[in-house]
């Protein structure tokens, strides 16, 4: 099948962190004035920030947070909220994934 081009590749799918005892949360962040570069640099150095996205609308950034425990989440939120230039935040804990995208390299059929 590989020689015939029917099988074009293989992939590895890792178990989501949330299923191994970790916690994932999203933090929406509003930035004061022109502090976006400084705030972004600080967030990229924060160990709990798995990914950081620029957005439009009410929030300027969306941080994807990954921690081991609720206590660790509380400490991460406190550190992030102390970053100079952050005006406001709103955090939601990821409870369950109802639909995930297919792994990269595979299309839905």
KEKE-3310 file (N, C-alpha, C; in steps of 0.2 Angstrom, whole numbers, plus 5000, padded with zeros to 4 digits):
npx = (5004:5010:5019:5011:5005:4994:4994:5000:5007:5012:5006:5008:4997:4996:4990:4979:4984:4975:4969:4978:4978:4983:4979:4970:4968:4960:4965:4958:4965:4966:4975:4983:4984:4998:5006:5007:5019:5028:5020:5017:5030:5033:5023:5026:5037:5032:5030:5018:5011:5006:5002:5000:4989:4985:4971:4955:4943:4935:4945:4963:4973:4974:4978:4984:4984:4993:4994:4998:4990:4976:4980:4992:4988:4981:4993:4999:4990:4990:5003:5003:4993:4999:5008:5014:5005:4994:4977:4965:4958:4951:4947:4945:4942:4947:4935:4931:4934:4924:4924:4938:4951:4956:4971:4986:4991:4982:4967:4950:4937)
npy = (4994:5006:5008:5009:5021:5023:5022:5036:5041:5042:5044:5051:5051:5059:5057:5068:5081:5084:5072:5066:5070:5083:5101:5112:5128:5143:5160:5175:5191:5208:5222:5237:5252:5255:5243:5231:5223:5222:5215:5204:5198:5196:5186:5176:5171:5165:5150:5143:5146:5138:5141:5156:5168:5181:5191:5199:5211:5212:5207:5206:5197:5179:5167:5150:5140:5128:5117:5108:5107:5114:5123:5126:5133:5144:5151:5153:5162:5172:5177:5181:5191:5201:5206:5221:5232:5224:5225:5219:5202:5187:5170:5154:5137:5122:5110:5099:5091:5092:5090:5087:5093:5084:5074:5082:5081:5072:5071:5074:5063)
npz = (5000:5003:4993:4982:4985:4992:5006:5014:5024:5042:5059:5076:5090:5104:5121:5127:5139:5149:5152:5159:5172:5172:5171:5160:5155:5148:5146:5144:5139:5142:5136:5142:5133:5123:5127:5122:5116:5127:5137:5130:5128:5142:5145:5136:5143:5154:5162:5163:5151:5137:5124:5115:5108:5097:5097:5091:5095:5111:5119:5119:5119:5119:5131:5132:5145:5154:5167:5182:5194:5203:5213:5207:5196:5202:5207:5194:5188:5197:5195:5182:5182:5188:5179:5172:5163:5159:5158:5161:5164:5160:5165:5160:5164:5156:5153:5146:5130:5117:5103:5093:5082:5068:5068:5062:5045:5042:5033:5035:5030)
capx = (5000:5014:5022:5005:5003:4988:4997:5005:5011:5010:5006:5007:4993:4997:4985:4978:4986:4969:4967:4983:4979:4984:4973:4971:4963:4961:4964:4958:4969:4965:4981:4983:4988:5003:5010:5007:5025:5030:5015:5018:5036:5032:5019:5030:5042:5028:5030:5011:5008:5007:5002:4998:4986:4983:4964:4952:4937:4936:4952:4969:4977:4971:4983:4982:4988:4993:4997:4997:4985:4972:4985:4997:4984:4980:4999:5000:4985:4992:5009:5001:4989:5004:5012:5013:5002:4988:4971:4959:4958:4945:4950:4940:4945:4944:4932:4930:4934:4918:4927:4945:4953:4960:4978:4989:4993:4977:4961:4943:4934)
capy = (5000:5012:5008:5011:5028:5023:5025:5042:5043:5039:5050:5049:5055:5059:5058:5075:5082:5084:5066:5063:5074:5091:5106:5117:5134:5149:5166:5181:5196:5215:5226:5244:5256:5252:5239:5224:5220:5220:5210:5197:5195:5193:5180:5170:5168:5162:5143:5139:5147:5133:5145:5163:5170:5188:5191:5205:5212:5214:5204:5207:5190:5173:5162:5143:5138:5121:5117:5101:5107:5120:5127:5129:5137:5150:5154:5156:5167:5178:5180:5184:5197:5206:5209:5228:5233:5220:5229:5214:5196:5182:5164:5148:5130:5118:5104:5093:5092:5088:5089:5090:5093:5078:5075:5085:5076:5067:5074:5071:5060)
capz = (5000:5003:4986:4978:4987:4996:5013:5012:5030:5048:5064:5083:5093:5111:5125:5130:5145:5153:5154:5163:5178:5172:5170:5155:5155:5143:5149:5139:5142:5139:5137:5142:5129:5119:5131:5119:5115:5134:5140:5126:5130:5148:5144:5133:5148:5159:5161:5162:5145:5132:5118:5115:5102:5097:5095:5090:5099:5118:5122:5115:5119:5122:5133:5133:5150:5156:5174:5185:5199:5204:5216:5202:5192:5205:5207:5188:5187:5201:5192:5175:5183:5191:5174:5171:5156:5159:5161:5163:5162:5162:5164:5160:5165:5151:5157:5142:5123:5113:5096:5092:5075:5066:5068:5056:5040:5040:5032:5037:5024)
cpx = (5004:5017:5017:5003:4997:4989:5002:5009:5008:5010:5006:5002:4994:4991:4984:4980:4980:4967:4972:4983:4980:4978:4975:4966:4965:4960:4964:4961:4967:4972:4980:4987:4992:5008:5010:5013:5028:5026:5016:5024:5036:5028:5022:5035:5038:5028:5023:5008:5010:5007:4999:4995:4984:4976:4962:4946:4939:4943:4957:4973:4973:4977:4980:4987:4987:4997:4995:4991:4981:4976:4990:4994:4983:4987:5001:4996:4988:4999:5007:4997:4993:5008:5010:5010:4995:4982:4966:4960:4952:4948:4944:4944:4942:4942:4932:4931:4929:4920:4933:4946:4956:4967:4981:4992:4988:4971:4955:4940:4927)
cpy = (5006:5013:5011:5018:5028:5025:5030:5044:5040:5045:5047:5053:5054:5060:5065:5076:5082:5078:5062:5066:5081:5095:5110:5122:5139:5155:5172:5187:5203:5219:5233:5247:5253:5247:5232:5220:5218:5215:5204:5194:5192:5186:5174:5167:5165:5154:5140:5141:5143:5136:5152:5165:5177:5188:5198:5205:5214:5212:5205:5201:5185:5168:5155:5141:5131:5120:5110:5101:5113:5125:5130:5134:5144:5154:5157:5162:5174:5181:5184:5191:5202:5209:5216:5228:5229:5224:5224:5207:5192:5175:5159:5142:5126:5111:5098:5095:5088:5087:5092:5089:5086:5079:5078:5080:5071:5072:5070:5069:5059)
cpz = (5000:4996:4981:4979:4990:5003:5012:5019:5036:5053:5071:5086:5101:5115:5128:5137:5150:5156:5158:5170:5178:5170:5164:5156:5150:5147:5144:5143:5138:5141:5137:5137:5124:5122:5128:5119:5122:5137:5136:5128:5137:5148:5141:5137:5153:5158:5160:5155:5139:5125:5119:5109:5103:5094:5093:5095:5106:5121:5117:5114:5122:5124:5134:5139:5152:5162:5177:5190:5199:5208:5212:5198:5195:5206:5200:5186:5191:5198:5186:5177:5186:5185:5172:5163:5155:5162:5164:5161:5164:5160:5164:5160:5159:5154:5153:5135:5120:5106:5095:5085:5074:5067:5062:5052:5038:5038:5034:5030:5026)
residu = (UNK:UNK:UNK:UNK:UNK:UNK:UNK:UNK:UNK:UNK:UNK:UNK:UNK:UNK:UNK:UNK:UNK:UNK:UNK:UNK:UNK:UNK:UNK:UNK:UNK:UNK:UNK:UNK:UNK:UNK:UNK:UNK:UNK:UNK:UNK:UNK:UNK:UNK:UNK:UNK:UNK:UNK:UNK:UNK:UNK:UNK:UNK:UNK:UNK:UNK:UNK:UNK:UNK:UNK:UNK:UNK:UNK:UNK:UNK:UNK:UNK:UNK:UNK:UNK:UNK:UNK:UNK:UNK:UNK:UNK:UNK:UNK:UNK:UNK:UNK:UNK:UNK:UNK:UNK:UNK:UNK:UNK:UNK:UNK:UNK:UNK:UNK:UNK:UNK:UNK:UNK:UNK:UNK:UNK:UNK:UNK:UNK:UNK:UNK:UNK:UNK:UNK:UNK:UNK:UNK:UNK:UNK:UNK:UNK)
# end
